[in-house]
Amino acid sequence: MSLIENKFKTKAELETNLASAIVAQLNKDIKQSGKAVIAVSGGSTPKALFEELSNTDLDWSKVIVTLIDERWVDNA
């Protein structure tokens, strides 16, 4: 697998492009299996992305959304 580097002039441009890519993948998954799954982080960082996603043409009733947490917590 090769990596593709994308450069954006603004954060808004990044969020719009990322939302489009996410929606394309979710629609592909829905078409193939009747449902799709997305795991997202909480907090304020992805807020603008979530707003972009909420304005897309996607059948959210067929999307399972789950939360992830990337923070490290010691077992102490």
KOLLO-689577 format. One record per residue: residue number from 1; residue in three letters; x, y, z of N, C-alpha, C, O in turn. Coordinates in steps of 0.001 Angstrom, whole numbers, padded with zeros to 6 digits. Layout:
% KOLLO-689577
+-----+------+---------+---------+---------+---------+---------+---------+---------+---------+---------+---------+---------+---------+
| pos | code |      nu |      nv |      nw |     cau |     cav |     caw |      cu |      cv |      cw |      ou |      ov |      ow |
+-----+------+---------+---------+---------+---------+---------+---------+---------+---------+---------+---------+---------+---------+
| NUM |  ALA |       X |       Y |       Z |       X |       Y |       Z |       X |       Y |       Z |       X |       Y |       Z |
...
+-----+------+---------+---------+---------+---------+---------+---------+---------+---------+---------+---------+---------+---------+
***
This chain:
% KOLLO-689577
+-----+------+---------+---------+---------+---------+---------+---------+---------+---------+---------+---------+---------+---------+
| pos | code |      nu |      nv |      nw |     cau |     cav |     caw |      cu |      cv |      cw |      ou |      ov |      ow |
+-----+------+---------+---------+---------+---------+---------+---------+---------+---------+---------+---------+---------+---------+
|   1 |  MET |  000839 | -001171 |  000000 |  000000 |  000000 |  000000 |  000885 |  001235 |  000000 |  001863 |  001306 |  000743 |
|   2 |  SER |  000540 |  002202 | -000831 |  001314 |  003439 | -000863 |  000526 |  004559 | -000201 | -000705 |  004547 | -000178 |
|   3 |  LEU |  001245 |  005503 |  000325 |  000625 |  006642 |  000982 |  000465 |  007787 | -000005 |  001294 |  007975 | -000895 |
|   4 |  ILE | -000592 |  008536 |  000160 | -000834 |  009712 | -000664 | -000849 |  010928 |  000253 | -001583 |  010963 |  001240 |
|   5 |  GLU | -000048 |  011908 | -000074 | -000016 |  013132 |  000717 | -000941 |  014161 |  000079 | -000836 |  014459 | -001111 |
|   6 |  ASN | -001831 |  014689 |  000877 | -002738 |  015733 |  000425 | -002404 |  017012 |  001177 | -002203 |  016988 |  002392 |
|   7 |  LYS | -002346 |  018116 |  000469 | -002070 |  019401 |  001095 | -003268 |  020321 |  000861 | -003821 |  020376 | -000238 |
|   8 |  PHE | -003653 |  021034 |  001902 | -004785 |  021930 |  001829 | -004358 |  023308 |  002301 | -003511 |  023443 |  003185 |
|   9 |  LYS | -004954 |  024326 |  001704 | -004603 |  025702 |  002058 | -005248 |  026135 |  003366 | -004710 |  026978 |  004083 |
|  10 |  THR | -006416 |  025547 |  003677 | -007117 |  025942 |  004894 | -007669 |  024703 |  005601 | -007809 |  023635 |  005005 |
|  11 |  LYS | -007972 |  024873 |  006872 | -008588 |  023797 |  007648 | -009963 |  023467 |  007075 | -010352 |  022300 |  007029 |
|  12 |  ALA | -010700 |  024486 |  006639 | -012026 |  024277 |  006057 | -011943 |  023435 |  004790 | -012796 |  022577 |  004562 |
|  13 |  GLU | -010934 |  023670 |  003970 | -010736 |  022875 |  002751 | -010451 |  021417 |  003112 | -010974 |  020503 |  002475 |
|  14 |  LEU | -009633 |  021205 |  004120 | -009350 |  019855 |  004601 | -010636 |  019167 |  005047 | -010903 |  018028 |  004662 |
|  15 |  GLU | -011431 |  019860 |  005858 | -012654 |  019267 |  006405 | -013651 |  018924 |  005295 | -014292 |  017874 |  005347 |
|  16 |  THR | -013784 |  019785 |  004306 | -014699 |  019534 |  003190 | -014250 |  018311 |  002396 | -015064 |  017451 |  002057 |
|  17 |  ASN | -012965 |  018236 |  002103 | -012438 |  017108 |  001334 | -012515 |  015814 |  002127 | -012844 |  014764 |  001574 |
|  18 |  LEU | -012214 |  015882 |  003415 | -012281 |  014691 |  004255 | -013714 |  014197 |  004379 | -013967 |  012994 |  004314 |
|  19 |  ALA | -014652 |  015119 |  004559 | -016065 |  014738 |  004641 | -016511 |  014047 |  003355 | -017221 |  013042 |  003404 |
|  20 |  SER | -016105 |  014571 |  002224 | -016462 |  013959 |  000939 | -015899 |  012547 |  000819 | -016586 |  011638 |  000352 |
|  21 |  ALA | -014657 |  012364 |  001239 | -014036 |  011043 |  001171 | -014726 |  010058 |  002116 | -014938 |  008897 |  001764 |
|  22 |  ILE | -015071 |  010520 |  003305 | -015751 |  009658 |  004276 | -017118 |  009251 |  003748 | -017487 |  008079 |  003817 |
|  23 |  VAL | -017871 |  010208 |  003221 | -019202 |  009917 |  002689 | -019115 |  008947 |  001510 | -019941 |  008042 |  001389 |
|  24 |  ALA | -018137 |  009130 |  000657 | -017961 |  008214 | -000480 | -017726 |  006784 |  000009 | -018307 |  005838 | -000523 |
|  25 |  GLN | -016874 |  006633 |  001020 | -016597 |  005294 |  001553 | -017823 |  004710 |  002244 | -018135 |  003534 |  002061 |
|  26 |  LEU | -018519 |  005523 |  003038 | -019720 |  005033 |  003721 | -020784 |  004622 |  002715 | -021419 |  003582 |  002884 |
|  27 |  ASN | -020991 |  005421 |  001667 | -021962 |  005056 |  000631 | -021561 |  003766 | -000082 | -022416 |  002942 | -000408 |
|  28 |  LYS | -020279 |  003596 | -000318 | -019780 |  002363 | -000947 | -020089 |  001161 | -000052 | -020560 |  000129 | -000531 |
|  29 |  ASP | -019825 |  001297 |  001233 | -020087 |  000210 |  002175 | -021580 | -000098 |  002266 | -021972 | -001264 |  002326 |
|  30 |  ILE | -022414 |  000948 |  002278 | -023865 |  000746 |  002323 | -024331 |  000012 |  001071 | -025157 | -000897 |  001151 |
|  31 |  LYS | -023809 |  000400 | -000065 | -024186 | -000253 | -001327 | -023775 | -001728 | -001322 | -024519 | -002581 | -001807 |
|  32 |  GLN | -022600 | -002029 | -000777 | -022091 | -003403 | -000775 | -022745 | -004274 |  000292 | -023052 | -005436 |  000027 |
|  33 |  SER | -022964 | -003736 |  001497 | -023467 | -004584 |  002582 | -024739 | -004104 |  003257 | -025221 | -004735 |  004197 |
|  34 |  GLY | -025281 | -003000 |  002786 | -026515 | -002516 |  003379 | -026324 | -001692 |  004636 | -027287 | -001177 |  005203 |
|  35 |  LYS | -025075 | -001569 |  005070 | -024774 | -000760 |  006251 | -023311 | -000326 |  006198 | -022525 | -000825 |  005393 |
|  36 |  ALA | -022973 |  000601 |  007063 | -021594 |  001070 |  007164 | -021300 |  001373 |  008627 | -022210 |  001600 |  009424 |
|  37 |  VAL | -020023 |  001375 |  008963 | -019597 |  001651 |  010329 | -018503 |  002713 |  010279 | -017610 |  002666 |  009432 |
|  38 |  ILE | -018588 |  003665 |  011198 | -017545 |  004674 |  011324 | -017229 |  004853 |  012809 | -018134 |  004936 |  013640 |
|  39 |  ALA | -015949 |  004911 |  013129 | -015491 |  005138 |  014498 | -014877 |  006536 |  014543 | -013989 |  006861 |  013753 |
|  40 |  VAL | -015356 |  007353 |  015468 | -014921 |  008742 |  015529 | -014452 |  009120 |  016922 | -014867 |  008531 |  017920 |
|  41 |  SER | -013578 |  010117 |  016967 | -013129 |  010680 |  018241 | -014113 |  011742 |  018688 | -014821 |  012336 |  017875 |
|  42 |  GLY | -014148 |  011968 |  019969 | -014984 |  013030 |  020513 | -014180 |  014298 |  020674 | -013139 |  014473 |  020042 |
|  43 |  GLY | -014659 |  015166 |  021509 | -013957 |  016417 |  021757 | -014286 |  017460 |  020721 | -015163 |  017269 |  019878 |
|  44 |  SER | -013570 |  018570 |  020793 | -013875 |  019687 |  019899 | -013119 |  019632 |  018573 | -013505 |  020315 |  017624 |
|  45 |  THR | -012056 |  018840 |  018487 | -011252 |  018809 |  017267 | -012063 |  018425 |  016025 | -011956 |  019113 |  015010 |
|  46 |  PRO | -012868 |  017359 |  016060 | -013597 |  016978 |  014847 | -014942 |  017685 |  014665 | -015707 |  017316 |  013773 |
|  47 |  LYS | -015246 |  018685 |  015483 | -016562 |  019339 |  015438 | -016904 |  019860 |  014038 | -018000 |  019599 |  013541 |
|  48 |  ALA | -016001 |  020579 |  013403 | -016267 |  021131 |  012072 | -016453 |  020019 |  011040 | -017282 |  020135 |  010138 |
|  49 |  LEU | -015683 |  018946 |  011176 | -015857 |  017799 |  010278 | -017251 |  017198 |  010459 | -017914 |  016873 |  009474 |
|  50 |  PHE | -017696 |  017050 |  011689 | -019034 |  016503 |  011942 | -020112 |  017402 |  011345 | -021118 |  016912 |  010833 |
|  51 |  GLU | -019906 |  018708 |  011410 | -020855 |  019634 |  010794 | -020893 |  019441 |  009281 | -021964 |  019456 |  008675 |
|  52 |  GLU | -019729 |  019262 |  008679 | -019669 |  018985 |  007238 | -020417 |  017690 |  006917 | -021207 |  017640 |  005975 |
|  53 |  LEU | -020166 |  016653 |  007700 | -020817 |  015366 |  007464 | -022331 |  015465 |  007620 | -023073 |  014808 |  006890 |
|  54 |  SER | -022791 |  016274 |  008557 | -024227 |  016380 |  008799 | -024958 |  017039 |  007633 | -026176 |  016905 |  007518 |
|  55 |  ASN | -024242 |  017740 |  006778 | -024847 |  018410 |  005629 | -024730 |  017616 |  004337 | -024993 |  018144 |  003257 |
|  56 |  THR | -024341 |  016364 |  004439 | -024169 |  015535 |  003246 | -025406 |  014690 |  002989 | -026245 |  014500 |  003870 |
|  57 |  ASP | -025502 |  014189 |  001772 | -026605 |  013326 |  001379 | -026206 |  011880 |  001679 | -025645 |  011188 |  000828 |
|  58 |  LEU | -026499 |  011445 |  002881 | -026134 |  010101 |  003325 | -027282 |  009538 |  004153 | -027869 |  010249 |  004968 |
|  59 |  ASP | -027598 |  008288 |  003951 | -028652 |  007637 |  004735 | -028062 |  007204 |  006072 | -027593 |  006076 |  006219 |
|  60 |  TRP | -028091 |  008115 |  007047 | -027478 |  007869 |  008353 | -028157 |  006732 |  009103 | -027575 |  006191 |  010044 |
|  61 |  SER | -029382 |  006352 |  008711 | -030047 |  005231 |  009378 | -029333 |  003917 |  009092 | -029562 |  002924 |  009783 |
|  62 |  LYS | -028476 |  003904 |  008085 | -027723 |  002696 |  007730 | -026266 |  002763 |  008186 | -025455 |  001912 |  007820 |
|  63 |  VAL | -025940 |  003779 |  008987 | -024568 |  003969 |  009458 | -024512 |  003771 |  010965 | -025257 |  004399 |  011717 |
|  64 |  ILE | -023622 |  002895 |  011389 | -023363 |  002692 |  012810 | -022189 |  003589 |  013176 | -021118 |  003500 |  012576 |
|  65 |  VAL | -022398 |  004457 |  014166 | -021349 |  005367 |  014620 | -020923 |  004924 |  016016 | -021755 |  004769 |  016911 |
|  66 |  THR | -019627 |  004724 |  016189 | -019102 |  004364 |  017506 | -017980 |  005319 |  017867 | -017360 |  005924 |  016992 |
|  67 |  LEU | -017725 |  005450 |  019150 | -016703 |  006377 |  019622 | -015399 |  005655 |  019938 | -015394 |  004496 |  020353 |
|  68 |  ILE | -014308 |  006359 |  019735 | -012984 |  005865 |  020123 | -012331 |  006906 |  021007 | -012735 |  008069 |  021021 |
|  69 |  ASP | -011336 |  006486 |  021730 | -010576 |  007404 |  022598 | -009118 |  007039 |  022464 | -008709 |  005948 |  022861 |
|  70 |  GLU | -008335 |  007931 |  021914 | -006929 |  007644 |  021647 | -006016 |  008033 |  022799 | -004798 |  007891 |  022690 |
|  71 |  ARG | -006574 |  008520 |  023895 | -005729 |  008929 |  025017 | -005125 |  007710 |  025736 | -005718 |  006632 |  025778 |
|  72 |  TRP | -003946 |  007916 |  026290 | -003264 |  006870 |  027053 | -003605 |  007039 |  028534 | -003489 |  008134 |  029083 |
|  73 |  VAL | -004022 |  005955 |  029171 | -004318 |  005984 |  030584 | -003491 |  004897 |  031264 | -003615 |  003719 |  030928 |
|  74 |  ASP | -002638 |  005293 |  032229 | -001829 |  004311 |  032959 | -002706 |  003379 |  033774 | -003784 |  003765 |  034227 |
|  75 |  ASN | -002240 |  002146 |  033961 | -002960 |  001161 |  034762 | -002663 |  001301 |  036251 | -003115 |  000478 |  037047 |
|  76 |  ALA | -001925 |  002311 |  036632 | -001512 |  002481 |  038027 | -002666 |  002803 |  038938 | -002473 |  002974 |  040142 |
+-----+------+---------+---------+---------+---------+---------+---------+---------+---------+---------+---------+---------+---------+
***
